[in-house]
């Protein structure tokens, strides 16, 4: 879950079955007072950067470069490591267009300044030197069919049905996933409509499983899990564990 620069909250879902079109049919049938229609096919590539010792991500900072619609952008976001039920959406605080071949090392002063400003200058280390040390750690490629979502009251959202390839840049390992990203306005006046859409997905689209994480955190989880010796569990078992933990936390 993350907040974008244009005032939208993104909800990321894992898709348990290859059933893209069925998701649209279900939502179109359930959301009577909404219009859902195909917008366009989109592609994007995002490369996550960090130091070899993960200085930025350990501080809750995600530095990346994104390629989309023929343009390139540097992005810096803050992520929350609070428990799942208390976590806040990651928030983007730096988004600057750049050249296709440029890396964060080409803009160390600007990026370091943006980080310092967002964190009220609490860092005692030389962030310019930190940015100069960054290397690519993850690559995230997405091909998606983008559907527009409009309510009778005027709320505008979007649902992207995605084929995602995560790549560990150090090992070269790749992981392919099917997923969906729901974008809804972060506005109090559309709170009711947003809840209606989220509820419809939860009740009717059993092939979608919500992750309260950013793309970076999903990539971390995918590749970190491959480096452990813990026994693998199914997605159904994982969901049951998360629901059980959530109920226990609410009791406490």
C-alpha positions in Angstrom: 0.0 0.0 0.0 1.4 3.4 -1.0 0.5 7.0 -1.6 1.4 8.5 -5.0 2.3 12.1 -5.8 -1.1 12.7 -7.4 -3.1 12.0 -4.2 -4.0 8.4 -4.9 -3.6 5.4 -2.6 -2.4 2.2 -4.3 -3.4 -1.2 -2.9 -1.4 -4.2 -4.2 -2.9 -7.6 -4.6 -1.4 -11.0 -5.4 -3.4 -13.0 -7.8 -3.8 -16.7 -6.9 -5.2 -17.8 -10.3 -4.8 -16.5 -13.9 -8.2 -15.0 -14.0 -7.9 -11.4 -15.1 -11.2 -11.1 -17.0 -13.2 -12.8 -14.3 -12.1 -10.1 -11.9 -13.6 -7.4 -14.1 -16.8 -9.3 -14.6 -17.3 -9.8 -10.9 -16.6 -6.1 -10.0 -18.8 -4.9 -12.9 -21.7 -7.1 -11.6 -21.2 -6.1 -7.9 -20.6 -2.4 -8.3 -23.9 -1.4 -9.8 -23.4 2.3 -9.7 -19.9 2.3 -11.1 -18.5 2.3 -14.6 -15.6 0.0 -15.3 -13.9 0.1 -18.7 -10.6 -0.7 -20.4 -8.3 2.3 -20.7 -4.9 1.2 -22.1 -2.1 -1.3 -21.9 0.9 0.0 -20.0 4.5 -1.0 -19.3 7.0 0.2 -16.6 10.3 -0.7 -15.2 11.5 0.3 -11.7 15.0 -0.2 -10.5 15.6 0.0 -6.7 18.9 1.3 -5.5 20.6 0.9 -2.1 24.1 0.7 -0.6 25.8 -2.7 -0.3 24.9 -2.6 3.4 21.3 -1.5 2.9 21.8 1.9 4.7 18.8 3.5 3.0 16.2 0.7 3.3 17.2 0.1 6.9 16.3 3.7 7.6 12.9 3.3 5.8 14.0 5.0 2.6 13.4 3.6 -0.9 15.4 5.1 -3.7 14.5 4.1 -7.3 14.5 5.0 -10.9 11.3 4.3 -12.9 10.9 4.1 -16.7 7.3 4.7 -17.9 5.7 6.1 -21.0 9.0 7.1 -22.6 10.2 9.0 -19.6 12.6 8.3 -16.7 12.2 9.5 -13.1 14.1 9.3 -9.8 11.8 8.6 -6.9 12.4 8.6 -3.1 9.8 7.2 -0.7 9.4 6.7 3.0 8.1 3.3 4.1 6.7 2.3 7.5 8.0 -0.8 9.4 5.1 -0.7 11.9 3.1 -3.9 12.5 0.8 -4.7 9.6 -2.4 -3.4 11.1 -0.8 -0.1 12.1 1.3 0.5 9.0 0.9 3.7 7.1 1.1 3.8 3.3 4.6 4.5 1.9 4.8 8.2 0.8 6.7 9.6 -2.1 8.5 12.9 -1.3 10.8 13.2 -4.3 10.0 12.6 -8.0 12.3 14.2 -10.6 12.6 13.5 -14.3 16.0 12.4 -15.5 17.9 10.9 -18.4 17.5 7.3 -19.5 21.1 6.3 -18.6 21.6 8.4 -15.5 21.8 6.8 -12.1 21.5 8.3 -8.5 25.2 8.8 -8.5 24.7 11.5 -11.1 22.5 13.5 -8.7 23.9 12.8 -5.2 23.4 16.4 -3.9 19.8 16.8 -5.0 18.8 13.4 -3.8 20.6 13.7 -0.4 19.0 17.2 0.1 15.5 15.7 -0.6 16.1 12.9 2.0 17.4 15.4 4.6 14.4 17.7 4.1 11.9 14.9 4.4 13.5 13.6 7.6 14.1 17.0 9.3 17.9 16.7 9.0 18.1 14.0 11.6 20.9 12.2 9.8 24.5 12.7 11.1 26.1 10.8 8.2 27.1 12.3 4.9 24.1 11.4 2.7 25.9 12.7 -0.4 28.5 10.0 0.0 25.8 7.4 0.8 24.0 8.2 -2.5 27.3 7.9 -4.4 27.7 4.3 -3.0 24.3 3.1 -4.2 23.9 0.2 -6.6 20.9 -1.5 -8.2 19.4 -4.2 -6.0 16.0 -5.0 -7.5 14.4 -4.6 -10.9 10.6 -4.7 -11.2 9.0 -5.0 -14.7 5.3 -4.6 -15.1 3.0 -5.2 -18.0 -0.6 -4.3 -17.2 -4.1 -3.8 -18.6 -5.4 -0.6 -17.0 -9.1 -0.2 -16.3 -10.8 3.0 -15.4 -13.2 3.0 -12.4 -15.8 5.8 -12.1 -18.6 6.0 -9.5 -21.9 7.8 -9.9 -20.7 10.4 -7.4 -17.7 11.3 -9.5 -14.9 9.3 -7.8 -12.2 8.3 -10.2 -10.0 5.3 -9.6 -8.2 2.6 -11.6 -7.5 -1.1 -11.6 -4.3 -2.5 -13.2 -4.2 -6.2 -13.9 -0.6 -7.0 -14.0 2.1 -9.5 -15.1 5.1 -8.7 -12.9 8.7 -9.8 -13.0 10.8 -9.2 -10.0 14.6 -9.6 -10.4 17.4 -9.7 -7.8 20.1 -7.7 -9.5 22.9 -9.3 -7.4 22.0 -13.0 -8.1 20.1 -12.6 -11.3 17.2 -14.6 -10.0 13.8 -13.8 -11.3 10.3 -14.4 -10.0 7.1 -13.9 -12.0 3.8 -13.0 -10.4 0.3 -12.1 -11.4 -1.2 -9.2 -9.5 -3.5 -6.2 -9.5 -3.1 -2.7 -8.3 -6.1 -0.7 -7.2 -5.7 3.1 -7.2 -8.2 5.1 -5.2 -8.3 8.8 -4.3 -6.9 9.8 -0.9 -9.8 12.1 -0.2 -12.3 12.1 2.7 -15.2 13.0 0.5 -14.8 9.7 -1.4 -14.1 7.6 1.7 -17.5 5.8 1.3 -16.9 4.9 -2.4 -13.4 3.7 -1.6 -14.7 1.4 1.1 -17.4 0.0 -1.3 -14.7 -0.9 -3.9 -12.4 -2.5 -1.4 -15.3 -4.4 0.2 -16.4 -5.7 -3.2 -13.0 -7.0 -4.0 -12.7 -8.7 -0.6 -16.1 -10.4 -0.9 -16.2 -11.3 -4.5 -12.7 -11.6 -5.9 -11.3 -14.5 -3.9 -8.4 -14.8 -6.4 -7.0 -11.6 -5.1 -5.0 -11.4 -1.9 -4.2 -8.0 -0.5 -0.6 -7.2 0.6 -0.2 -4.1 2.8 3.3 -3.5 1.3 5.0 -1.5 -1.4 6.6 -3.1 -4.4 10.0 -2.8 -2.8 8.8 -4.7 0.3 7.2 -7.4 -1.9 10.6 -7.8 -3.7 12.4 -8.0 -0.3 10.0 -10.7 0.9 10.3 -12.8 -2.3 14.1 -12.9 -2.4 14.7 -12.9 1.3 12.5 -16.0 1.7 14.6 -17.8 -0.9 17.7 -17.2 1.2 16.3 -18.8 4.4 16.1 -22.5 5.4 12.6 -22.2 6.7 10.1 -24.7 5.3 7.9 -23.3 2.6 4.2 -22.8 3.2 1.3 -22.4 0.8 -0.3 -19.0 0.1 -3.5 -20.3 1.8 -1.5 -21.2 4.9 0.2 -17.8 4.8 -3.2 -16.0 4.6 -4.6 -18.1 7.5 -1.5 -17.2 9.6 -1.9 -13.5 8.9 -5.6 -13.5 9.7 -5.0 -15.4 12.9 -2.2 -12.9 13.9 -4.5 -10.0 13.1 -7.3 -11.3 15.3 -4.8 -11.9 18.1 -3.4 -8.4 17.8 -7.0 -6.9 18.0 -7.6 -8.8 21.2 -4.4 -7.5 22.8 
